[in-house]
Amino acid sequence: MAFTDNKLDRRSFLKVSALAGGGMMLSFSWLAGCQPKSEDVLTMPDEWFELNSYIKIGDNGVVTLFNPNPEFGSNVKTSLPMLLAEELDVDWKMVTVEQADFYPERFDRQFTGGSQGIRQGWIPLRTAGATARKLIVQAAAQSWNVAEGEITTNQGIVKHITSGKRAGYGEMASFAGTLDTPDPETVKLKEISDFKIIGKSKKNVDGDKIVTGKSIFSIDHKVSGMKYAAIVHPPAFGMKLVDFDRSSVVSLPGIQDAFKINVFKDDYARNFFDTTTFPELIAIVGNSTWEVMQAKKSIKAGWEPASTGTFPMAGRGGENIEMKVPAGLESSSIHKKNMADYHANPGQVRRKDGDPESAFKRATKVIERTYTAPFLAHNTMEPMNAFADVKGDKAVIYGPTQAPDFIMGTLSSSLGIPRENIQIKLARMGGGFGRRAYSHHFVEAALISQKIQAPVKMTYTREDDMSAGVYRPTYSATYKAALDNENNLLAFHVKAGGIPESPLHANRFPAGAVENYLAESWQIESNITIGAFRAPRSNFIAGAEQSFLDELAEVMDKDPIDFRLELLEKAATNPVGDNNDYDPKRYAGVLKLVRDKSNWEKPSPGIHRGVSAYFCHNSYVAEVIDISIVDNQPVVENVFAAVDCGVVVNPDAAANMGEGAIVDGIGNAFYGEMAFENGAPTKRNFDKYRMIRHSEAPKNIEVYFVENNENPTGLGEPLFPPVFAALGNSLYKATGKRLYEQPFYPQITQIQNFKM
């Protein structure tokens, strides 16, 4: 059934505004030649006419659409404007796309993360496009003195049905821009069956710039008189700066100055900073990035353990809050012991159905397994960096951030400058994965610029990011299942926790499918900074849950897919509880689709396969991974993925995003690990922190999308969590050994009896 709900409150619809600037779009695929074809270059208009915050139309019919969200590889800069163009009813070939700056008065939710960009923009952006189209229709109707209902539009052409009069949008844009904005609730959106742009693959609008090395990343940004800076962070979490010897660096070639900066004053994004190491850091300023990075190696500084403290902050609503951060120099060996101790004690009950305690007592068989995973570093390929120019009571910040609004309060407080006087310009990001949601690098650069009264570009080394980063937490989960003497499932119990947060999602599958169900959580405080990592929490708990379900199916002598489908049928026809997060029919749909597409029951000779399925970010994904054994080493041959994320806006881009998530997941499952010793990370660069290599990527990846008319949901993250269990389950088929601890590769090297 086509979706036509176009209700939108007035606050969500962005009012008319005047945004300046032109642009040019070259029609390129990702790896096309560097020289544009003449027919792909648009002629810019002599005059632009703004119809609303997102749309301006030139006198020659060229349309510029503003992308509100930061772009970090998820393709929102192409896909979000496609929503606008669809309802505006223009020819995509006549469209240019520009990145909007951070401007909350004009654009709502300028945040990229949580796989919510398309989902959150689905109605507001389409409504913005449809409203602009209605203005064009009204302008034509009034110009020709005819009824609006007699006007049609098609690919940027407005036409009067009876008289045959027609005009390009450019001819009506000037008049349309003077009309009152229609009430969004009166604007009719297209039926899905009438889409001409949504659902059709469009080339990445930055593709030509990326492959030709154009300056689209802030790390390439330069202005006259700009200085370069580096930051010296504490050598370990749980330490603070005592003092440093300025003379140890200022005499070095190209170095202008070195000084302390205080970056923690009023951070409303609470866990974004490690308050035991902040507020004081050392900044080094010089004439080149190379010179300031070399100077860092010579600096002499004193550090000491920080004490436990309570630190004042401002909450998101402006209220005063406090956060307590433990002291101490933490080590991974202690983390593991502490997590094991927590598993031995009751956790906090998050959900309880039936009488699981009695069910376990009467069970004839109990299966219990514990899964663990380490801290992970984000390792965005583009180093963390920021440009800042702070003069008097005004500041301009330019750099990669997923969430500019998250850092604005801290910028304002730290600089002593009103929010309205701070301009954040959004750069394309060279990777994000959650790391760039925490933009303390913006504050560092801004404070340095304010101190030296000059524009500055501050860049992290890889060691900076790995040793003073924001990490995926370390997690552990214990699963138990109770079976009767006929191997029927009586009860299910999960107890999950981590440092410093729990990964538990108590109302997700198999909750609702088991009569006696218990979910408990726990967490251990830490001074190690953690934050969102691709598919937060789900990136661990999915692997643990789906690995356990696979093992449980084997004990019950059932096919892994059939077992999951049986549970989902129970949740669909006779659900336990009424607060289950997932739709069991859609969940079952992706399992059935991946079963068919992978030819599950007939694997090729020498292939060992595993399956996994998970619901997160409002989407459903099932994956099958095939591995072979070559020279006693596992080789990922095929990955089949079935995805239900509602309407797919840009199919090629969606498939690319899925492929990237799968490769990323395989790399983290095999190799990803960050450990700590006395508060210091044990891995500081790629010589020790192992990343997946090109030759290790799957030979074949096939991503299939369920076709339906459901509103779009998440896509950048949902394909990531199922990878871990699908890979682990396939490795079990090849080795006969279940893997309960990530990363997998160190354990695989100890296995001698691979099945060939």
C-alpha positions in Angstrom: 0.0 0.0 0.0 1.4 3.4 -1.0 2.3 5.7 1.8 0.6 9.1 1.7 0.7 10.4 5.3 2.0 14.0 4.9 1.2 15.4 8.4 3.9 17.7 9.6 3.8 20.1 12.5 4.8 23.7 11.8 7.9 23.5 13.9 9.3 20.6 11.9 8.8 22.4 8.6 11.5 24.9 8.1 10.5 28.4 7.2 11.5 30.4 4.2 15.0 31.7 4.3 17.6 33.2 1.9 20.7 31.1 1.5 23.4 32.4 -0.8 25.8 30.6 -3.1 25.8 28.8 -6.3 27.4 25.5 -7.3 28.1 23.1 -10.1 27.4 19.4 -10.3 29.4 17.2 -12.6 27.8 13.9 -13.4 30.4 11.3 -12.4 30.4 7.8 -11.1 32.8 7.0 -8.3 35.6 5.9 -10.6 34.8 7.8 -13.8 37.4 9.7 -15.8 38.7 13.0 -14.4 37.5 15.1 -17.3 33.7 15.9 -17.4 31.8 15.5 -20.6 30.5 18.8 -21.9 26.9 17.7 -21.6 27.4 17.0 -17.9 28.3 20.6 -17.0 25.4 22.8 -16.0 25.3 26.4 -17.0 24.9 28.5 -13.9 22.0 31.0 -13.9 22.3 34.8 -13.8 19.9 35.0 -10.8 18.8 32.6 -8.0 15.4 32.6 -6.3 15.0 31.0 -2.9 11.8 29.1 -2.2 12.7 27.8 1.2 15.7 26.7 3.3 16.4 23.8 1.1 15.7 25.0 -2.4 16.7 27.7 -4.8 15.9 27.9 -8.5 17.9 29.7 -11.1 16.3 31.8 -13.9 17.5 29.1 -16.3 15.8 26.3 -14.4 18.9 25.0 -12.6 18.0 23.9 -9.1 20.3 24.0 -6.1 19.3 21.7 -3.2 20.9 22.1 0.2 21.9 19.0 2.1 21.4 19.7 5.8 23.2 16.7 7.3 27.0 16.2 7.5 28.3 13.7 5.0 30.7 10.9 6.2 30.3 8.3 3.5 26.7 7.3 4.1 25.7 9.2 1.0 23.2 11.5 2.6 24.5 14.4 0.5 23.0 12.6 -2.5 20.1 10.7 -1.0 18.5 13.5 1.1 18.4 15.9 -1.9 16.8 13.1 -3.8 13.8 13.4 -1.5 13.6 17.1 -2.2 13.9 16.6 -6.0 11.3 13.9 -6.1 8.5 16.0 -4.6 9.7 19.2 -6.4 9.3 17.2 -9.6 12.5 18.3 -11.3 14.9 16.6 -13.7 17.8 15.3 -11.6 20.2 16.3 -14.4 19.2 19.9 -13.6 20.1 19.6 -9.9 23.2 20.8 -8.1 23.8 19.9 -4.4 25.5 22.1 -1.8 26.4 21.2 1.8 24.6 23.5 4.2 26.4 25.0 7.2 25.2 24.3 10.7 22.2 26.5 11.0 19.6 25.2 13.5 17.2 28.1 12.9 16.8 26.9 9.3 17.6 23.2 9.3 16.2 20.7 11.8 18.3 17.8 13.1 21.7 18.4 11.4 23.1 15.2 12.7 24.5 12.1 10.9 24.4 9.0 13.0 22.1 6.4 14.4 21.1 5.5 10.8 18.4 8.0 11.1 19.1 10.5 8.3 16.7 9.2 5.7 14.2 8.1 8.3 14.0 11.5 10.0 14.1 13.4 6.7 11.5 11.2 4.8 8.5 13.5 5.5 10.1 16.9 6.3 12.3 17.0 3.2 9.6 15.6 0.9 7.2 18.2 2.3 9.8 20.9 1.6 10.1 19.8 -2.0 6.3 19.5 -2.4 5.7 22.9 -0.9 8.2 24.5 -3.3 6.4 22.8 -6.2 3.1 24.1 -5.0 4.6 27.7 -5.0 5.6 27.1 -8.6 2.1 25.9 -9.5 0.5 28.9 -7.7 2.8 31.3 -9.6 1.8 29.7 -12.9 -1.9 29.7 -12.1 -1.9 33.3 -11.2 0.3 34.3 -14.1 -2.0 32.5 -16.6 -5.2 33.4 -14.6 -6.3 29.7 -14.4 -7.2 27.3 -11.6 -4.3 25.5 -9.8 -6.1 22.2 -10.4 -5.5 22.7 -14.1 -1.8 22.9 -13.7 0.6 19.9 -14.0 4.3 19.6 -13.5 6.9 17.2 -14.9 10.7 17.3 -14.6 10.9 21.1 -14.0 8.2 22.0 -16.5 4.9 23.5 -15.5 2.0 23.1 -17.9 -1.7 24.3 -18.3 -3.7 21.2 -19.4 -6.4 23.1 -21.4 -4.5 25.8 -23.2 -1.3 24.0 -23.5 0.7 26.9 -22.0 4.0 25.7 -20.5 7.0 27.2 -18.8 10.2 26.1 -17.1 10.5 26.4 -13.3 13.1 29.1 -13.9 10.5 31.4 -15.5 8.1 31.1 -12.5 10.7 31.0 -9.7 10.9 34.8 -9.3 7.2 35.2 -8.8 6.9 32.0 -6.7 9.5 33.3 -4.3 7.2 36.2 -3.4 4.2 34.1 -2.5 3.2 33.1 1.0 4.5 29.7 2.0 1.6 27.2 1.9 0.5 25.5 5.1 2.5 22.2 5.1 -0.6 20.3 6.2 -2.3 21.3 2.9 0.5 19.9 0.8 -0.1 16.6 -0.9 2.9 14.2 -1.2 3.3 11.8 -4.1 2.2 8.2 -4.0 5.2 5.8 -3.9 4.0 4.3 -7.2 4.5 7.7 -8.8 8.2 8.2 -7.8 10.6 9.0 -10.6 13.8 9.7 -8.6 13.4 7.8 -5.3 14.2 4.2 -5.9 16.4 4.9 -8.8 20.2 4.8 -8.4 22.0 8.2 -8.6 25.7 8.9 -8.7 27.4 10.3 -5.7 27.4 14.1 -6.1 30.9 14.4 -4.7 32.2 11.4 -6.7 34.3 13.5 -9.2 35.8 15.6 -6.4 36.8 12.5 -4.4 38.4 10.6 -7.3 40.2 13.7 -8.6 41.5 14.8 -5.2 39.6 18.1 -4.9 39.7 19.9 -1.6 36.4 18.8 0.1 37.9 17.7 3.4 38.8 20.3 6.1 42.3 18.7 6.4 43.0 20.3 3.0 41.7 23.8 4.0 44.1 26.7 3.9 43.7 30.5 4.4 46.2 33.3 4.4 48.1 33.7 7.7 47.0 30.3 9.0 49.1 28.5 11.7 49.3 24.9 12.4 48.8 23.2 15.8 49.2 19.9 17.6 47.8 18.7 20.9 49.6 16.8 23.7 47.1 14.6 25.6 47.9 12.7 28.8 49.9 9.5 28.3 47.2 7.5 30.1 43.5 7.7 31.2 43.3 8.7 34.8 46.2 11.2 34.6 46.3 15.0 34.6 48.9 17.6 33.6 51.2 18.9 36.3 53.3 21.2 34.2 55.6 21.2 31.2 58.8 22.7 30.0 57.9 25.3 27.3 61.6 25.8 26.4 61.8 22.2 25.4 59.9 22.9 22.2 59.8 26.7 21.4 63.4 26.7 20.2 62.7 24.0 17.7 62.5 24.9 13.9 59.2 26.3 12.9 57.7 26.4 16.4 55.9 29.6 17.4 54.6 28.8 20.9 53.5 26.2 23.4 50.9 26.7 26.1 48.2 25.1 28.2 44.6 25.2 27.2 41.6 24.4 29.3 38.9 22.6 27.2 36.5 21.5 29.8 34.1 24.1 31.2 30.5 23.4 30.3 30.0 20.3 28.3 26.4 19.2 28.0 27.3 16.1 26.1 28.4 14.4 29.3 30.5 11.4 28.3 32.3 13.1 25.5 35.3 14.0 27.6 37.5 12.2 30.1 37.3 14.6 33.0 40.2 13.1 34.8 42.6 14.1 32.0 40.8 17.3 30.9 40.7 20.2 31.4 44.4 21.0 30.8 46.2 20.0 27.7 49.3 21.3 25.9 49.0 23.0 22.6 52.0 23.5 20.2 51.7 26.1 17.4 54.0 26.4 14.4 54.5 26.9 10.7 53.6 23.4 9.5 51.9 20.3 10.6 55.1 18.3 10.3 57.0 20.7 12.5 54.5 20.8 15.3 54.2 17.0 15.2 57.9 16.6 15.5 58.0 19.1 18.3 55.5 16.9 20.3 58.2 14.2 20.4 60.6 16.5 22.3 58.2 18.0 24.8 59.0 17.5 28.5 55.8 17.3 30.6 54.9 16.1 34.1 51.8 14.0 34.7 50.2 12.6 37.8 47.2 10.4 38.7 44.0 12.3 39.0 41.8 11.8 42.0 38.1 10.9 42.0 36.0 13.9 41.5 32.6 15.3 40.7 32.6 17.7 37.9 30.0 20.4 37.1 28.3 20.4 33.7 25.3 21.9 31.9 22.6 19.5 30.8 21.0 19.6 27.4 18.2 21.6 28.8 20.6 24.1 30.4 20.2 22.6 33.9 23.2 22.1 36.2 24.2 18.5 36.6 27.2 16.6 38.0 29.2 13.6 36.8 31.4 11.5 39.0 34.4 9.9 37.3 36.5 7.2 39.1 40.2 7.6 39.6 42.9 5.0 38.9 45.0 3.7 36.1 42.9 0.9 34.6 44.2 -2.3 32.9 42.4 -4.8 30.7 43.4 -7.7 33.0 41.5 -6.0 35.9 38.6 -5.3 33.5 38.2 -9.0 32.7 38.3 -10.0 36.4 35.7 -7.4 37.3 33.4 -8.4 34.5 33.6 -12.1 35.6 32.8 -11.1 39.1 29.7 -9.2 38.0 28.5 -12.2 36.0 28.6 -14.2 39.3 26.1 -11.9 41.0 22.5 -10.9 40.1 22.1 -8.0 37.8 19.4 -5.4 37.4 16.3 -7.0 36.1 15.2 -5.3 32.8 12.5 -7.7 31.7 10.9 -10.8 33.2 8.2 -12.9 31.6 6.7 -15.9 33.2 8.6 -17.8 35.9 12.1 -18.4 34.5 13.5 -19.5 37.9 11.1 -22.4 38.2 11.6 -23.3 34.6 15.4 -23.6 35.1 14.8 -25.8 38.2 12.7 -28.3 36.3 14.9 -28.4 33.2 16.7 -31.6 32.3 19.4 -29.7 30.4 20.8 -26.2 30.8 23.0 -24.6 28.2 25.1 -21.7 29.5 27.7 -19.7 27.5 29.6 -16.4 28.1 30.7 -14.1 25.3 33.2 -11.2 25.6 34.5 -8.4 23.3 37.2 -5.8 23.9 37.3 -2.0 23.6 37.5 -1.0 19.9 39.1 2.1 18.3 37.2 3.9 15.6 40.2 4.5 13.3 38.6 6.9 10.9 40.9 7.1 7.9 41.0 10.9 7.8 42.8 12.0 11.0 40.8 14.1 13.5 41.3 17.8 12.5 39.7 21.2 12.7 40.2 24.7 11.4 39.3 27.6 13.7 39.4 31.4 13.3 38.4 33.1 16.5 38.5 36.9 16.5 37.0 39.0 19.3 33.4 37.8 20.0 33.1 35.8 16.8 34.3 32.4 15.7 34.3 30.3 12.6 34.9 26.5 12.9 35.3 24.3 9.9 35.8 20.6 10.2 34.4 17.0 10.3 31.7 16.5 12.8 28.6 14.3 12.8 26.8 16.3 15.4 27.6 20.1 15.4 24.8 20.8 17.9 26.4 18.5 20.5 29.5 20.6 20.7 28.1 24.1 20.4 27.4 24.6 24.1 31.0 23.6 25.0 32.4 25.9 22.3 30.3 28.8 23.6 31.3 28.2 27.2 35.0 27.5 26.6 35.4 30.6 24.3 33.1 32.9 26.2 31.3 33.7 23.0 27.5 33.5 22.5 26.2 30.6 20.4 24.8 32.9 17.8 28.3 34.3 17.1 29.8 30.9 16.4 29.6 29.6 12.8 30.2 25.9 12.2 30.9 25.0 8.6 30.4 21.3 7.8 33.2 19.5 6.0 32.8 16.2 4.3 34.2 13.6 6.7 36.7 10.9 5.8 34.9 8.4 7.9 32.9 8.7 11.1 31.5 5.5 12.6 30.5 7.5 15.7 33.9 8.9 16.5 33.1 12.4 15.0 30.0 12.7 17.1 32.4 13.9 19.8 33.9 17.1 18.5 36.4 18.0 21.3 38.9 18.6 18.5 36.7 21.7 17.6 37.1 23.1 21.0 40.9 22.5 21.1 41.4 24.2 17.7 39.1 27.1 18.7 40.9 27.8 22.0 44.3 27.7 20.2 43.1 30.2 17.7 41.7 32.4 20.4 45.0 32.3 22.2 47.2 33.2 19.3 44.7 35.5 17.6 45.1 33.9 14.2 43.4 31.2 12.1 44.8 27.7 12.9 44.5 24.2 11.7 44.9 21.5 14.3 45.5 17.9 13.3 45.8 14.7 15.3 48.3 12.0 14.6 47.1 8.4 14.5 48.7 7.9 17.9 46.7 10.9 19.3 43.4 9.4 18.2 44.2 5.9 19.4 45.7 6.9 22.8 43.3 9.7 23.7 40.3 8.5 21.8 36.6 7.6 22.3 36.2 3.9 22.2 33.6 1.2 21.8 33.1 -0.2 25.3 34.3 -3.7 26.4 31.3 -6.0 26.9 30.4 -9.4 28.3 27.2 -11.4 28.2 26.1 -14.7 29.6 23.2 -16.6 28.0 21.4 -19.6 29.5 18.7 -21.8 28.1 16.6 -24.4 29.8 15.5 -27.5 27.9 13.2 -30.4 28.8 13.9 -34.1 28.1 12.5 -33.6 24.6 14.7 -30.6 23.9 11.9 -28.1 24.0 12.9 -24.6 25.1 11.5 -23.9 28.5 13.3 -20.7 29.5 15.8 -18.1 28.3 18.1 -15.9 30.4 20.5 -13.2 29.3 22.7 -11.1 31.7 24.8 -8.6 29.9 27.1 -5.7 31.0 30.2 -3.8 30.2 32.7 -1.1 31.0 31.2 1.4 31.4 27.8 0.6 29.9 25.6 -2.4 29.3 24.8 -3.6 25.7 21.5 -5.1 26.7 18.3 -4.5 24.6 15.8 -6.3 26.8 12.8 -6.2 24.5 14.4 -7.5 21.4 14.3 -11.0 20.0 14.0 -13.6 21.4 12.0 -11.7 24.0 8.4 -12.2 23.1 9.1 -15.7 21.7 9.9 -17.5 25.0 7.3 -18.0 27.7 9.8 -17.8 30.5 12.3 -15.0 29.8 14.7 -13.0 32.0 17.0 -10.1 31.0 19.5 -8.5 33.4 22.1 -5.9 33.0 25.1 -4.4 34.9 27.8 -1.9 34.3 31.1 -0.9 35.8 32.2 2.7 35.9 35.5 3.7 34.2 37.5 6.8 33.3 38.2 5.5 29.8 36.1 7.6 27.4 33.6 5.6 25.4 31.1 6.6 22.8 29.0 5.6 19.9 30.6 3.0 17.6 28.9 1.7 14.5 25.6 0.3 15.7 26.2 1.0 19.4 25.6 -1.9 21.8 24.1 -3.9 19.0 27.6 -4.4 17.5 28.3 -6.8 20.4 25.0 -8.1 21.7 23.9 -9.3 18.2 27.0 -11.5 17.9 26.6 -13.0 21.4 22.9 -13.6 21.0 23.0 -15.1 17.5 26.0 -17.3 18.3 24.1 -18.7 21.3 21.0 -19.3 19.2 23.1 -21.2 16.7 24.6 -23.4 19.5 21.2 -23.9 21.0 19.7 -25.0 17.6 22.5 -27.6 17.3 21.8 -29.0 20.8 18.1 -29.1 19.9 19.0 -30.8 16.5 17.4 -28.1 14.4 18.5 -26.2 11.4 19.7 -22.7 12.6 17.3 -20.8 10.2 14.3 -23.1 11.0 14.9 -22.7 14.7 14.8 -18.9 14.4 11.7 -19.0 12.2 10.0 -21.2 14.8 10.6 -18.7 17.5 9.5 -15.8 15.3 6.3 -17.7 14.4 5.6 -18.0 18.1 6.2 -14.2 18.6 3.9 -13.5 15.7 1.0 -15.8 16.6 1.2 -16.0 20.4 3.5 -13.3 21.6 4.7 -13.1 25.2 4.3 -9.6 26.5 3.2 -6.5 24.6 6.4 -4.4 24.5 8.5 -6.3 22.0 10.6 -3.9 19.9 10.4 -5.9 16.6 7.9 -7.1 14.0 8.3 -10.9 13.8 6.9 -11.1 10.3 9.4 -8.7 8.9 12.2 -10.4 10.9 11.2 -13.8 9.5 11.0 -12.2 6.0 14.7 -11.4 5.8 15.6 -14.9 7.1 13.5 -16.5 4.4 15.0 -14.2 1.7 18.6 -14.9 2.7 17.9 -18.6 2.9 16.7 -18.5 -0.7 19.3 -16.2 -2.1 22.2 -18.1 -0.5 20.8 -21.5 -1.5 21.2 -22.3 2.2 20.5 -26.0 2.1 23.0 -26.7 -0.8 26.4 -25.1 0.0 29.1 -25.7 -2.5 31.8 -28.3 -1.8 34.4 -27.1 0.7 32.2 -24.2 1.9 31.4 -23.8 5.6 28.5 -21.4 6.3 27.0 -19.6 9.2 23.9 -17.5 9.6 22.8 -14.6 11.7 19.9 -12.1 11.9 19.3 -9.0 13.9 16.9 -6.1 14.3 18.4 -2.6 15.1 17.9 1.0 14.0 14.4 0.0 13.0 15.7 -2.4 10.3 15.9 -6.1 9.8 19.0 -7.9 8.4 19.9 -11.5 7.9 23.3 -12.7 6.7 24.9 -15.9 5.5 28.7 -16.0 5.4 30.6 -18.7 3.5 34.2 -19.5 4.3 36.7 -21.9 2.8 40.0 -23.1 4.2 43.1 -22.3 2.1 46.6 -23.2 3.5 45.0 -23.8 6.9 43.6 -20.3 6.9 39.9 -19.2 6.7 39.0 -17.3 3.5 35.7 -15.4 3.3 34.2 -16.5 0.0 30.7 -15.1 0.0 28.4 -13.0 2.0 24.7 -12.9 1.3 22.6 -10.2 3.1 18.9 -9.7 3.1 17.7 -6.3 4.3 14.3 -4.9 5.2 14.7 -1.1 5.6 11.5 0.0 4.0 11.7 2.1 0.8 15.2 2.2 -0.6 15.9 5.7 -1.8 19.2 5.2 -3.7 19.7 1.4 -4.4 23.3 1.4 -5.6 24.4 3.6 -2.7 22.4 1.4 -0.3 24.1 -1.7 -1.6 27.5 0.0 -1.3 26.8 1.0 2.3 25.8 -2.5 3.1 29.0 -3.9 1.5 31.1 -1.5 3.5 29.4 -2.5 6.8 30.0 -6.1 6.1 33.7 -5.7 5.3 34.0 -3.5 8.4 32.3 -6.1 10.5 34.6 -8.9 9.3 37.7 -6.9 10.0 36.6 -6.0 13.5 35.5 -9.6 14.2 38.8 -11.1 13.1 41.2 -8.5 14.4 39.6 -5.6 16.3 41.0 -5.1 19.9 42.1 -2.3 22.1 43.6 -3.2 25.5 44.9 -1.0 28.3 47.8 -1.2 30.8 47.9 1.2 33.7 45.5 3.5 31.8 47.5 3.6 28.6 46.3 1.9 25.3 48.6 -0.9 24.3 48.2 -0.1 20.6 48.9 3.3 19.2 49.1 2.8 15.4 48.4 0.3 12.7 51.6 -1.6 13.3 49.8 -3.2 16.2 46.1 -2.4 15.7 45.2 -4.8 13.0 42.8 -3.7 10.3 41.3 -5.8 7.5 43.3 -5.6 4.3 42.0 -5.5 0.7 43.1 -9.1 0.0 41.0 -10.2 3.0 37.7 -8.7 1.9 35.0 -11.2 0.8 35.4 -12.4 -2.8 31.6 -11.8 -3.3 29.0 -9.8 -1.5 25.4 -9.8 -2.5 22.9 -7.5 -0.8 19.2 -8.0 -1.4 16.4 -5.6 -0.3 12.9 -6.5 0.7 10.6 -4.6 -1.6 7.8 -2.9 0.3 6.2 0.5 0.9 7.2 0.9 4.5 8.8 4.2 5.5 12.6 4.1 5.2 14.5 3.0 8.3 18.2 2.7 9.2 20.8 1.3 6.8 24.4 2.5 7.6 24.5 0.4 10.8 22.1 -2.6 10.7 24.2 -4.7 8.4 27.2 -4.5 10.8 26.0 -6.4 13.9 24.9 -9.7 12.2 28.4 -10.1 10.7 30.0 -11.2 14.0 27.9 -14.2 14.6 27.5 -15.2 11.0 31.3 -15.3 10.8 31.7 -17.1 14.1 29.1 -19.7 13.2 30.8 -20.4 9.9 34.2 -20.7 11.6 32.6 -23.2 14.0 31.5 -25.3 11.0 35.1 -25.2 9.6 36.9 -25.9 12.9 34.5 -27.6 15.3 35.4 -25.0 17.8 32.9 -22.3 19.2 34.5 -18.9 19.6 33.3 -17.0 22.6 35.8 -14.2 22.7 36.6 -11.5 20.2 38.7 -11.0 18.2 38.6 -14.4 16.5 41.9 -14.4 14.7 44.2 -15.0 17.7 42.1 -18.1 18.6 42.1 -19.3 15.0 45.9 -19.4 14.8 45.8 -21.9 17.6 43.5 -24.3 15.8 45.3 -27.1 14.0 42.4 -29.2 12.7 40.5 -27.1 10.1 38.0 -29.0 8.0 39.2 -28.7 4.4 
